[in-house]
Amino acid sequence: MDFLTPKGVTKPLPDFMTDPAGNPASSEPVLGAEFASSDTPTPAPDKPDLDLGDLESSPGLAEYSEYATKGAGYLVSLATELELQGHWDRSLLAWERVLDSCHPSPQERKTAEDAIVRIRPTLTHWNIDPVGDIPLLLQLGNPRRASDNFKQSAQEAADFLRGDSDHTLLIEARITTSRSPNTATDTPISISFSGSGKGESQPRSMMPGNDEVEHYRLLILSNSYQLVRQELANLDGIVPPLTSNHPGNPRLDFQRQVTRLHWLRFAESLNRSAPAEN
């Protein structure tokens, strides 16, 4: 309040309250300065017309493969919508199709991998009837007498691989040893997979550095990943896993990059009938 100006004297308005033309500032609101109503809905971002499939039927492991031509972005949107609606089993299948049926961007791939790792532990095994398991052998050719640690690591690796297939495969470890007493100490161990059909996959060799269970298990799983990837790369109609991103922990390569459809195609390839000879 102004206590210094005599009563009845009107002082001119300060400059900041007048316009450049000298007109007093209007008390009316400035035209066009209206705020948007909070009741106006924000337009939702456009999303593709998603086909969720027949939600009343039981899906197969190859479900949503037919949408691969629409691209990884479509399958990411489809998987997200299925997850939001609570169709967890179908959502997982759609996320897997991002990896094994498309060529996603790095961000799309990471989103799919994270979703698969998040959802799979919450669901029951795909195959709950052991009779339906597809048999495979994890062949380990040890040129020397196999130690107890090597036997333990081979069994643990086979159990992990069966679990990673969601119990669709029955993977058993088979160790063969040489009976020759003159086997050189630096002879490598061979590793391969075999089924009941065409025989073994292309074998690989590994040279253990010590006799520790964890060391053997790391060697077996990392080479198994390369064998699976190598076999799938020769098949049509499926995108093989990437090269190893976790050389120190091959379990993560399987859990994040090998889908259940990958395992099914791998097993079918090893168990297919050999071509008839003329």
C-alpha positions as CSV (number, residue, x, y, z in Angstrom):
1,M,0.0,0.0,0.0
2,D,1.1,3.6,-0.7
3,F,1.3,5.7,2.5
4,L,3.4,8.5,1.0
5,T,1.1,9.9,-1.8
6,P,-1.4,12.4,-0.5
7,K,-5.0,11.2,-0.5
8,G,-6.9,11.9,-3.8
9,V,-3.8,12.1,-6.0
10,T,-3.7,9.6,-8.8
11,K,-0.2,8.4,-9.9
12,P,0.5,7.2,-13.4
13,L,0.8,3.5,-14.0
14,P,4.4,2.1,-14.1
15,D,5.8,1.3,-17.6
16,F,5.4,-2.5,-17.2
17,M,1.7,-2.1,-16.8
18,T,1.2,-0.1,-20.0
19,D,1.6,-1.1,-23.7
20,P,4.1,0.6,-26.0
21,A,1.3,2.9,-27.4
22,G,0.7,4.3,-24.0
23,N,-2.6,2.7,-23.4
24,P,-3.3,1.3,-20.0
25,A,-3.1,-2.5,-19.7
26,S,-6.5,-4.1,-20.2
27,S,-7.9,-6.2,-17.5
28,E,-9.5,-8.5,-20.1
29,P,-7.9,-11.8,-20.8
30,V,-5.6,-12.0,-23.8
31,L,-7.3,-13.5,-26.8
32,G,-6.1,-16.9,-27.8
33,A,-4.5,-17.6,-24.4
34,E,-7.1,-20.2,-23.3
35,F,-5.9,-23.4,-21.8
36,A,-6.9,-26.7,-23.1
37,S,-9.6,-28.4,-21.1
38,S,-8.4,-31.2,-18.9
39,D,-11.4,-33.3,-20.1
40,T,-10.1,-33.4,-23.7
41,P,-8.8,-37.0,-24.2
42,T,-5.3,-37.5,-25.5
43,P,-5.3,-39.3,-28.8
44,A,-4.0,-42.9,-28.4
45,P,-1.0,-43.8,-30.6
46,D,-1.9,-45.8,-33.7
47,K,-1.3,-49.5,-33.5
48,P,-1.6,-52.1,-36.2
49,D,-4.8,-54.2,-36.5
50,L,-3.7,-57.2,-34.5
51,D,-5.0,-60.7,-35.1
52,L,-4.8,-62.5,-31.7
53,G,-5.7,-65.9,-33.3
54,D,-8.2,-68.4,-32.0
55,L,-7.9,-67.8,-28.2
56,E,-10.2,-70.7,-27.5
57,S,-7.9,-73.3,-29.1
58,S,-4.6,-74.7,-27.8
59,P,-1.7,-73.2,-29.7
60,G,1.2,-75.1,-31.2
61,L,4.9,-74.3,-30.8
62,A,4.9,-72.7,-34.2
63,E,1.9,-70.4,-33.5
64,Y,2.1,-67.0,-35.1
65,S,4.8,-68.0,-37.5
66,E,2.6,-66.9,-40.3
67,Y,2.9,-63.3,-39.1
68,A,6.7,-63.2,-39.7
69,T,6.2,-61.4,-43.0
70,K,4.6,-58.5,-41.1
71,G,7.9,-57.8,-39.3
72,A,9.2,-57.9,-35.8
73,G,7.4,-54.7,-34.9
74,Y,4.0,-56.3,-35.5
75,L,4.9,-59.4,-33.4
76,V,6.1,-57.2,-30.6
77,S,2.8,-55.4,-30.6
78,L,0.9,-58.7,-30.8
79,A,2.9,-60.2,-27.9
80,T,2.4,-57.1,-25.8
81,E,-1.4,-57.1,-26.4
82,L,-1.7,-60.8,-25.6
83,E,0.3,-60.2,-22.4
84,L,-1.9,-57.3,-21.4
85,Q,-5.0,-59.5,-21.9
86,G,-3.5,-62.2,-19.7
87,H,-2.9,-64.8,-22.5
88,W,0.5,-65.6,-21.1
89,D,1.1,-68.8,-23.1
90,R,0.3,-67.2,-26.4
91,S,2.2,-64.1,-25.5
92,L,5.3,-66.1,-24.9
93,L,4.9,-67.8,-28.3
94,A,4.6,-64.4,-30.0
95,W,7.7,-63.1,-28.2
96,E,9.6,-66.2,-29.4
97,R,8.5,-65.6,-33.0
98,V,10.3,-62.2,-32.8
99,L,13.6,-64.2,-32.3
100,D,13.1,-67.3,-34.5
101,S,11.0,-66.0,-37.3
102,C,12.1,-62.4,-37.8
103,H,15.2,-60.2,-38.0
104,P,14.5,-57.8,-35.2
105,S,16.3,-54.6,-34.3
106,P,18.6,-54.7,-31.3
107,Q,16.0,-53.0,-29.1
108,E,13.2,-55.3,-30.4
109,R,15.4,-58.3,-29.7
110,K,16.3,-57.2,-26.2
111,T,12.6,-56.5,-25.4
112,A,11.7,-60.0,-26.6
113,E,14.5,-61.7,-24.7
114,D,13.5,-59.9,-21.5
115,A,9.9,-60.9,-21.9
116,I,10.8,-64.5,-22.5
117,V,13.0,-64.7,-19.4
118,R,10.2,-63.0,-17.5
119,I,7.3,-65.1,-18.6
120,R,8.6,-68.7,-19.1
121,P,9.3,-69.4,-15.4
122,T,5.6,-68.6,-14.6
123,L,4.2,-71.2,-16.9
124,T,4.0,-75.0,-16.6
125,H,6.2,-77.1,-18.9
126,W,5.0,-77.2,-22.5
127,N,5.2,-81.0,-22.4
128,I,4.0,-82.6,-19.1
129,D,3.8,-86.2,-20.5
130,P,7.3,-87.8,-20.7
131,V,5.9,-90.2,-23.4
132,G,5.9,-87.2,-25.8
133,D,9.5,-86.3,-25.3
134,I,11.7,-86.4,-28.5
135,P,14.9,-88.4,-27.6
136,L,18.3,-87.0,-28.3
137,L,21.7,-88.1,-27.2
138,L,24.5,-85.7,-26.1
139,Q,27.5,-87.7,-27.3
140,L,30.8,-87.1,-25.5
141,G,33.8,-89.0,-26.7
142,N,36.5,-88.9,-24.0
143,P,39.8,-90.4,-25.1
144,R,40.6,-91.3,-21.5
145,R,38.8,-92.7,-18.6
146,A,36.1,-90.3,-17.6
147,S,36.4,-88.8,-14.1
148,D,33.5,-88.6,-11.7
149,N,33.5,-84.8,-12.1
150,F,33.2,-85.2,-15.9
151,K,30.3,-87.6,-15.5
152,Q,28.5,-85.3,-13.1
153,S,29.0,-82.2,-15.4
154,A,27.7,-84.2,-18.4
155,Q,24.5,-85.2,-16.6
156,E,23.9,-81.7,-15.3
157,A,24.4,-80.2,-18.7
158,A,21.9,-82.7,-20.2
159,D,19.4,-81.9,-17.5
160,F,19.7,-78.2,-18.2
161,L,19.3,-78.6,-21.9
162,R,16.2,-80.7,-21.4
163,G,14.7,-78.0,-19.1
164,D,15.6,-75.3,-21.6
165,S,13.6,-77.2,-24.3
166,D,10.7,-76.9,-21.9
167,H,10.7,-80.7,-21.6
168,T,9.9,-81.2,-25.2
169,L,13.1,-83.2,-25.6
170,L,14.6,-86.0,-23.6
171,I,18.3,-85.3,-23.7
172,E,20.6,-87.9,-22.3
173,A,24.4,-87.8,-22.0
174,R,26.4,-90.7,-23.3
175,I,30.1,-90.9,-22.6
176,T,32.3,-93.2,-24.7
177,T,36.0,-93.7,-23.8
178,S,38.9,-95.1,-25.7
179,R,40.3,-98.5,-24.6
180,S,43.7,-97.8,-26.1
181,P,46.4,-97.4,-23.4
182,N,48.5,-95.2,-25.7
183,T,46.0,-92.3,-26.0
184,A,47.9,-89.0,-25.8
185,T,47.1,-86.8,-22.8
186,D,46.4,-83.8,-25.0
187,T,43.8,-85.6,-27.2
188,P,40.6,-83.4,-27.1
189,I,37.1,-84.5,-26.1
190,S,34.6,-84.7,-28.9
191,I,31.0,-83.5,-28.5
192,S,27.9,-83.9,-30.8
193,F,24.2,-84.6,-30.7
194,S,22.5,-87.6,-32.3
195,G,19.0,-88.7,-33.0
196,S,17.4,-91.8,-34.3
197,G,17.5,-90.6,-37.9
198,K,20.4,-89.3,-40.0
199,G,23.0,-89.7,-37.2
200,E,25.2,-87.2,-35.5
201,S,25.4,-83.5,-35.9
202,Q,28.8,-82.1,-37.0
203,P,31.0,-82.9,-34.0
204,R,33.1,-80.3,-32.2
205,S,36.3,-80.7,-30.1
206,M,37.0,-79.3,-26.6
207,M,40.2,-79.3,-24.5
208,P,39.5,-79.2,-20.8
209,G,42.0,-77.1,-18.7
210,N,41.2,-78.8,-15.4
211,D,39.0,-81.5,-13.8
212,E,36.5,-79.1,-12.1
213,V,32.7,-79.8,-12.6
214,E,32.0,-76.1,-13.4
215,H,34.8,-76.0,-16.0
216,Y,33.5,-79.1,-17.7
217,R,29.9,-77.8,-17.6
218,L,30.9,-74.5,-19.2
219,L,32.7,-76.3,-22.0
220,I,29.9,-78.7,-22.7
221,L,27.2,-76.0,-22.7
222,S,29.1,-73.5,-24.8
223,N,29.9,-76.1,-27.4
224,S,26.3,-77.4,-27.3
225,Y,25.1,-73.9,-28.1
226,Q,27.4,-73.8,-31.1
227,L,26.1,-77.2,-32.3
228,V,22.5,-76.2,-32.0
229,R,23.1,-72.9,-33.8
230,Q,25.1,-74.7,-36.5
231,E,22.4,-77.2,-37.2
232,L,19.6,-74.6,-37.3
233,A,21.6,-72.4,-39.7
234,N,21.3,-75.2,-42.3
235,L,17.5,-75.4,-42.0
236,D,14.9,-73.4,-44.0
237,G,12.0,-71.6,-42.4
238,I,13.6,-70.6,-39.2
239,V,16.1,-67.9,-38.1
240,P,19.0,-69.4,-36.1
241,P,20.2,-68.0,-32.8
242,L,22.9,-65.3,-32.9
243,T,26.5,-66.0,-32.0
244,S,27.2,-66.3,-28.3
245,N,26.6,-63.1,-26.3
246,H,27.5,-64.7,-23.0
247,P,30.7,-66.7,-23.4
248,G,31.2,-66.9,-19.7
249,N,27.7,-68.1,-19.0
250,P,26.3,-70.1,-21.9
251,R,23.1,-70.8,-19.9
252,L,22.1,-67.2,-20.7
253,D,22.6,-67.9,-24.5
254,F,20.1,-70.7,-24.3
255,Q,17.6,-68.9,-22.1
256,R,17.6,-65.7,-24.1
257,Q,18.2,-66.8,-27.7
258,V,17.1,-70.4,-28.2
259,T,13.3,-70.8,-28.4
260,R,11.2,-73.9,-28.0
261,L,10.6,-73.9,-31.7
262,H,14.4,-73.8,-32.2
263,W,14.6,-77.0,-30.1
264,L,11.8,-78.7,-32.0
265,R,13.3,-78.0,-35.4
266,F,16.7,-79.1,-34.1
267,A,15.3,-82.4,-32.8
268,E,13.3,-83.0,-36.0
269,S,16.4,-82.4,-38.1
270,L,18.4,-85.0,-36.1
271,N,15.5,-87.5,-36.1
272,R,14.4,-87.3,-39.7
273,S,14.7,-90.4,-41.7
274,A,17.8,-90.9,-43.8
275,P,17.2,-90.6,-47.6
276,A,16.6,-94.0,-49.2
277,E,19.5,-95.4,-51.2
278,N,18.9,-96.4,-54.8
